[in-house]
Amino acid sequence: MRLVVLGIALAWLSAGLTAANAAEPKPAPVTLDIAQGALAGTTEDGIASFKDIPFAAPPVGPLRWRAPQAAPGWTGVRAADKFGFTCPQQRLPLLMRLLAPKLPESEDCLTLNVWTPDSHARLPVMVWIYGGAFVRGSSANPLFEGTDLARHGVVVVTFNYRLGWLGFFSHPALAAENPGEPHGNYGLMDQIAALEWVKHNIAAFGGDPDNVTIFGESAGGMSVNDLMASPRAAGLFEKAISESGLGLTATPTKDAAEATAISFATRHDAAGTPAEIRERLRGLSVSQILDDQEKLPSLSLVAPTIDGEIIPEEVSVAFAQGKIPHVPYMAGSNSNESTLMPALHMTPEGFLKNLGDALPVVRKVYEENGALTDDALGRQVFGDALFAGGAQGLADLVEKTGQPSYVYQFAYVSEAQRSDTPGVGHGGELPYVFGVRGLLHNPLYASAVRKATPSDIAVVAQTQAYWTNFAKTGDPNGPGLPAWKTTSASAPMTLVVDDDGTKTVGGFRKNQLMLVYGNWTRRTGQPPLN
């Protein structure tokens, strides 16, 4: 089930909220030197940005389905004022295609972008990992424009990683090519390579390489949890934020991943010796790979897997056994994560059928305060079982390592949408985390953005303050903010952000989440979370 719910974050369909409506000055050029060469970026509204910086060699030709290799250098000055190529990915559903501009794609996509308020400082660094079910996503998404966050005194980094079967493909013939290299989880290896680049280069942009926070949403939030459990990522970050990142669902196995890859190879007549199979696979066009991938019956066939190296064991078990970096951790979910269901070809009623004989017990717990329709029940169970339970559960396990851990539930609906929007959908917190500066330049969204009320804008400011305070010190609290208490298994605490205000709630949805914990305990054999 972990991989079935990696779907597309529909964040840019959520309310656009920002106060940055004023006309902006034309960007001015700015240059900066790093080890690879000179960069020519831009500075705008006091924030310098540098885009399309290679953090690894292009994974093309013989480097397709290889661990990321060393980033190239260059002579002269490299233009860094525009985003680079997006990694090849599955086409968006029709509605999304109408709303989201098509971004240029190429396998030569392993680049990153940096926003900094002061290249001569030593500021905390926030490294963003996008979501999209591990089959879609881009650091060029206008929602992830880093200027607003950087204004809070942090350096912001976004990057691309390989997607779909170009990013997660575990064929034995590929493993035989370079026995000393990990294989299969290429997208996660790209994430690690980007973090290594940050460690070695971010000081040139005014960032502190010893104060790095990774944060991501949906598949990006899952990636944060995967990186927490990966020995290869140890020492590359000091704090972690997982937004709607699941957590207590099963991590798929290497055997399952290899079976899927072998089946793909068979369909494309890749047979013979390992060298012949590799040659045939690398000779396939991107279109052939994506066309085949889009016929998959389930997104569960494309995602990170237990490979023994990048992910040594089930992620939640690594958390439970303390085999994770002992760093401050934040996790949370939204009040209506079930908006993800259509993208997963799910219905609330169909989801309930998965509960089988356990359904009556579950229904009894959820109906303590009155009867629910199957639609309402299915939506609530979906959100708790896959998102709220995972956030609370992993956060409680982190607290057992002695590190502060924080949990949130985001339920604030913008005032313009309140009459017809039942809660905050999957990805709906993102405009509050990043602001929507990038969306202001898109006429489809600009008018909605400008409808933001003072209350909406205040929640944007509050959210960005919590996130950047955490990046600075490991504690989201600060002057003028409602107190956000740490959580623990014995005293679970959740910061609830809703239409009535912001407050820490003890034992939030405790009875419902106990069902999630019980299922996790039975499945993994681990002790109860609380």
C-alpha positions, 0 to 999 in steps of 0.5 A, spaced: 500 500 500 505 504 501 507 505 493 499 505 491 499 512 494 505 516 491 500 520 487 501 527 484 500 533 489 495 537 486 498 543 490 498 548 484 490 547 484 490 549 491 489 556 493 494 561 491 496 565 497 501 571 498 502 578 499 507 579 493 502 582 488 506 588 487 510 589 480 517 587 481 523 590 478 527 586 472 532 581 474 539 584 475 545 579 473 550 576 478 556 572 478 559 567 482 565 562 482 564 555 484 569 549 483 566 547 477 566 554 474 563 561 473 556 562 474 551 567 471 545 568 475 540 573 477 538 577 483 531 580 484 528 583 490 534 582 494 535 574 493 540 571 488 538 565 484 542 560 480 539 555 476 541 549 471 547 547 475 549 540 474 550 536 480 552 529 476 554 527 469 548 527 464 545 520 465 545 518 458 548 513 453 552 508 457 550 512 463 543 510 463 541 506 469 548 507 472 549 510 479 550 518 478 557 520 476 561 526 477 559 532 475 562 536 469 566 542 469 566 548 464 570 553 462 568 561 461 561 563 464 555 558 465 548 561 464 544 560 470 538 564 469 533 559 467 531 552 469 534 546 466 531 540 463 525 536 467 527 529 467 522 525 462 516 523 465 509 520 465 504 525 461 499 528 466 492 527 466 488 531 461 485 536 466 492 537 469 495 538 462 490 544 461 492 547 467 500 546 467 505 548 462 509 543 458 516 543 461 522 541 456 524 534 458 531 530 457 535 525 460 540 530 461 536 533 467 540 532 473 541 539 475 539 544 481 537 551 483 539 555 488 536 561 492 540 565 497 539 572 500 547 573 502 552 569 498 557 572 503 554 569 509 553 562 513 546 561 513 541 554 514 540 551 508 533 548 505 533 542 500 527 541 497 525 534 494 519 534 489 513 529 489 509 526 484 509 518 485 516 517 483 513 518 476 512 526 475 515 532 478 520 537 477 524 543 480 522 548 475 514 547 477 513 555 479 510 553 486 517 551 488 520 558 486 525 559 492 525 567 493 519 567 499 523 562 503 530 565 502 527 572 505 527 568 511 534 568 512 535 561 509 539 558 502 534 554 498 536 548 493 531 545 489 533 539 484 531 534 479 532 526 480 530 521 475 523 518 475 519 512 473 523 506 470 529 511 468 529 512 475 527 506 479 529 499 475 532 493 478 534 488 472 540 483 474 543 485 467 545 492 470 547 489 476 552 485 473 555 491 469 558 494 475 558 490 481 561 495 486 555 500 485 548 500 487 543 499 482 536 500 481 534 506 486 537 511 481 532 516 483 534 516 490 542 515 488 540 522 485 538 525 491 544 523 495 548 526 489 545 532 490 546 532 497 553 531 496 554 537 491 550 541 497 555 539 502 561 541 498 559 547 494 553 551 498 558 555 502 560 559 496 552 561 496 552 563 503 550 556 506 552 552 512 554 545 509 553 543 516 546 546 517 542 542 512 535 541 512 531 536 507 524 537 506 519 534 501 512 532 500 508 526 497 513 522 494 518 527 496 516 526 503 517 519 502 524 520 500 525 524 506 524 518 510 528 513 505 534 518 506 533 517 514 533 510 513 539 510 508 546 509 510 549 512 504 545 519 506 548 519 513 552 526 515 549 529 509 543 533 513 542 535 520 534 536 520 528 533 516 521 535 514 516 529 511 510 532 508 504 527 507 510 522 506 506 516 509 511 512 513 508 506 516 506 502 510 511 497 507 517 498 503 517 493 497 522 488 496 528 487 491 525 481 488 519 484 486 523 490 483 527 485 479 521 481 477 518 487 474 524 489 470 525 482 467 518 483 465 519 489 462 525 487 458 522 481 455 516 485 452 522 489 449 526 483 446 532 484 451 535 477 451 541 474 451 547 475 455 547 481 460 551 485 455 546 484 450 540 485 454 544 492 457 545 494 449 538 493 448 535 496 454 539 502 453 537 502 445 530 504 447 527 511 446 525 515 452 518 514 448 518 507 448 520 506 456 514 511 458 509 508 453 510 502 456 510 505 463 504 508 462 500 501 461 502 499 468 496 497 473 499 500 479 504 506 481 506 500 486 511 498 480 515 504 480 518 506 486 524 505 491 525 498 494 529 495 499 536 493 495 540 492 501 545 498 500 541 505 499 535 502 503 537 496 507 531 494 510 524 496 511 524 504 512 519 504 518 523 498 521 529 502 521 526 508 524 523 503 530 530 500 531 533 507 531 538 506 525 537 513 523 540 519 523 539 522 530 536 529 528 530 533 529 524 531 525 518 534 523 512 530 519 505 531 518 499 531 513 493 534 511 485 534 513 483 531 506 488 527 503 483 523 500 483 528 494 489 523 491 484 518 490 482 519 483 489 520 481 490 513 484 483 510 480 481 509 487 474 510 491 472 511 498 468 505 498 473 501 494 478 503 499 474 500 505 473 493 501 481 492 502 479 492 510 476 486 509 473 483 516 476 488 520 471 493 517 466 493 522 471 494 528 474 500 524 467 503 523 465 502 530 471 506 532 470 512 527 463 512 528 464 514 536 461 521 534 455 519 529 454 515 523 458 516 517 457 514 510 461 509 506 464 515 502 466 519 508 468 513 512 473 511 506 476 518 506 477 519 513 480 512 514 485 513 507 487 519 510 489 516 517 492 510 515 496 512 510 498 519 512 496 522 519 498 515 522 505 515 518 507 522 520 505 521 528 508 514 528 515 516 525 515 522 529 514 518 535 519 513 533 524 519 532 523 522 539 525 515 542 532 517 539 532 523 544 531 528 538 525 533 538 520 531 533 514 535 531 507 533 528 502 537 524 495 537 521 494 542 516 486 544 515 486 551 514 482 553 507 483 559 504 477 564 506 475 564 498 474 557 498 471 555 505 464 554 502 465 549 497 472 545 499 472 540 504 478 540 508 485 541 505 487 536 499 494 532 498 499 537 497 494 543 499 499 546 504 505 547 499 502 554 497 503 556 505 510 553 505 513 556 499 508 562 498 506 562 490 510 567 487 512 563 481 504 562 480 503 570 480 506 570 473 501 565 470 494 568 468 491 562 470 492 563 477 494 570 478 487 572 479 486 567 485 492 569 488 490 576 489 484 574 492 488 572 499 485 575 505 489 578 511 487 571 514 490 567 509 496 571 508 497 571 516 497 563 515 502 563 510 507 567 514 506 563 520 507 556 516 514 559 513 516 562 520 515 555 523 519 551 517 524 556 517 525 556 524 526 549 524 531 549 519 535 554 523 535 551 530 531 544 530 525 548 533 519 551 529 517 555 535 519 563 535 516 570 537 509 571 536 507 564 534 503 559 537 506 554 541 508 547 538 510 542 543 514 536 541 511 529 540 512 522 544 509 516 544 507 517 551 504 524 550 503 525 542 502 532 540 500 535 534 500 542 531 493 543 528 492 549 523 485 550 521 480 555 520 479 557 527 486 558 529 493 554 530 494 550 537 497 544 539 492 538 541 494 532 545 492 525 543 489 528 536 485 522 533 488 517 538 483 512 537 483 512 529 491 512 529 491 506 534 488 502 529 494 504 524 499 502 529 496 496 531 496 494 524 503 496 523 505 492 529 502 486 527 505 486 520 512 488 522 513 484 529 515 491 532 513 493 539 507 497 539 508 505 538 504 507 544 
